[in-house]
Amino acid sequence: MDNRRIYNIIVAAGSGSRFGADRPKQYCILDNRPVLMRTIDNMRQALPGSNILLVISSGHKGLWDELCDAYKFSSPITIEGGNTRWQSVKNAINTIPDNCADIITVHDGARPLISRELMASVIGGIGKQSGAIPAIQVTDSLRMVSADGSSIPVDRTLFRAVQTPQAFRADHLINAYSLPYQETFTDDASVMKAAGYDDINIVDGDSCNIKITLPHDIEIASIYLRER
């Protein structure tokens, strides 16, 4: 696989309101460096020579530029995010030149611990299928809650927690994102399914590949970084 024909979309346009800081979580500091910079660095190390498209909110472009200056960081091409994650990914896809991509991956900017091994597993997992997504087993007990508040236990072995990066054949993902937006689009695999691409392979995810959501996640990620 020629890495130059792989485009990696890093989605970092969210507001991170649950994090509770004075700035979105992707710009908060993880071991003396903004989370988003660590994500980009690890993507570059995982797939040298591939293309990175960084989607950020127009309202935080100034902050990102200031951080890049302060840390002497070379930013990938930046693209303005949309009101939804779907729109943000679509905006990035629209910038990819025709017939230049074989594979497109989509990754959360707030998942800074992506590894070379996970990236190779996801891309290698596509094979002759439309895409591959990483997922890990659910360890907690699960219950399904009804509208009336009642609940029943469900078999957790039937469920997986899906992560990013998610990797897809470029032509299939581009076609899928030509569909109108639907509220059921929770990730890129759900967009693919709506377009009729059901042949998505599930590969083993990485329990260290956490998404920074709450303040204590920064501390957990810091521990994982030191152990790598």
N, C-alpha and C positions, 0 to 999 in steps of 0.2 A: 504494500500500500504506500502510495506517494503522499507523505504528510502535507505536501503543498496543495493537495486537492481535498483536504479536510478543513472545514470551517467550524470553529467552536464559538458558539454564542454564549456569552456570560451575561446573565440577566441580573442587573443590580439597580433596578429603577424603583424598588419598593421604598415605602416610608419607614418601615420597621417600627411601627407605633407600639407594638407589644414590648419592645426592648426597653423603652422608658428612658432613653438617653436624650441628650440635646441634639443628637444627629442620628441618622439611620445607622443601624448596626454594622452595615458593610464598611462604614467609615470609622468605626471605633477601633481602638488599638488592641491588637493581639500580639503580645511579646514584642513591643517596641515597633510595631508596624501595623498600618491599617489592615483590617481583615481582607478587604478587596485586593490589596496588593499581594497578599499571601496566596489568595486564590489564583490570581493571574500568574504569579511566579511558578506555582505548582503545575498549572496547566501548560506553561511553556516548557517546564522540565519533563512533563509527561509525554508531550508530543512536539518535540523540537521541529521547527520549520513549518508547523501548521499555522493556520490563520485564526486570529482571535478578533471577535467583534464584541465590544463592550457596550451594553445598553444601560444607560443611566438617565435619571430624571433631569430634565432641563433646569429644574430648580436647584440641582446640586452640582451642576457642571462647574461652577465657580469654585466650590469647595474641593472638588476632585482635582482641578487644576492647581489649586493652592497646595494640596497634599503632594501632588506629583512634584511640584517645585521644591517643597520642603524636604522630601525624601529622595530627590534626584531620581525619580522613577519614570521610566519610559512607558507611557500609556499606549495600549492598543488603540485602534480606531474606535472612536466613541459614536454612539448612535442614540438619538433621543428616544426615551421610553414613552409608552402609551399609558392610557388610563387603566389597562388591565395587563396581566402578564402575557396573555395571548397577543395583544396589540404590540407589546414590546418585542416579542419574538418575531412577529410578522414584520415589524419595521426593520429588524436586522436581516431577515431573509430577503427582503426587497432590495438590499444593498449588494447581495452576492451576484457577481457577474454571471451571465448565462454560460452554461456548460463549463464552469470552472470548478464545481464541487462534485465529488463522488459521495462524500459523507458529511452530514451536518450533525454536530452534537449541541446539546443545550444543557447548560449547567447553571446552578444557582450561585450567584456571587457570594452568598453568605455560607457556602460550604468550602472553607479554605483548605481542607485536608485531603483533597483529591490526590491519588497516588498514580504513579506510572503503571502499576499492576492493575489497578481498577480500570484505568483508561484503556489499557490493552485488552482487558477482559470484555469491556462493553463493545468496543469496536470489532474485536474478533468474534463476538457473539452474534453479529448480524448475519454472517454467512450469506445464504441465499434468501434470507428473510428481509422484511421491510425495516426492521430495527431491533434494537436490544436495549433493555433497561436493567439497572441494578436494583436488587431488592434484598432485604434481610428478613429473617424470621422474626415473628412477634413473640416476645417473651412474657408479656403481661397477659393475664386472663382478660377475656373480652366479653362484653355483653351488648346485645342489640336493644336499643331503647325505642319504644313505640311512642306515638304522638301523645298518648294518655299518660306517659311517664313510667309505665311498666317496662320491665326488661326481661330478657331471657339470655342465658349463656350461649355462646357460640364456640365452635371448635377453632381454636387459634391456629391449628396446623393448616387450616385452609386459607390463611391470610398471610400476606407479606407487606412489609413497609417499603414503599418505593422511594428510591433516592435519585439523584442526578450525579453524574452526567447521563443523559439519555442520548443514544446515537441512532441515526436513521439514514437510509438511503436518501440522498439529497433530492432526487426527482420526486420521490414519494412524499417527503415532508413538504416540499414546495407546493405540490399539488394539494396536500391536505390543508395547508394554510390559505388556500384560495377559497375555502368554505367561509360562510358568514359565521360570526361569533355565536357560541352557545354557552349557557351558564354551566353546562356539564364539562366544559374544558378546564379540568383541574391541572393537567400537565400535558406534555406534548404527545404522550402515548394515547391520551383520550382524544386528542385532535385527530391522530392517525386512525383510531378506531372509527370515528365519525365519518371518515373518508373511505372506509371499507378496508383499511389495512389492519387486519386482525392478526397477522403473522408477526407478532412482536415477541422476541425471545426474552426470557427472564434469566439474568445471570446473577451470580452471588455478589451482593453488595459488600460494603465494608462498614463494620460497626463503628470505626473511628471517623467515618465520613459524615460527621454530624453537621446539622444546619444550625447556625447561630440564630437563636430566636429570643432567648432570655439572657439576662446578665450573667448568670452562673455558667452559661454555655461557653463564654469566653474563657473562664477558668478551666473548664474541662478540655477545651481545645488546646489550651496552653500546655496541659499535662501531656496530651497526645503528641504535640509538637516535640516536646522534650524527649519522648520515647522513640521517635522515628530515627 
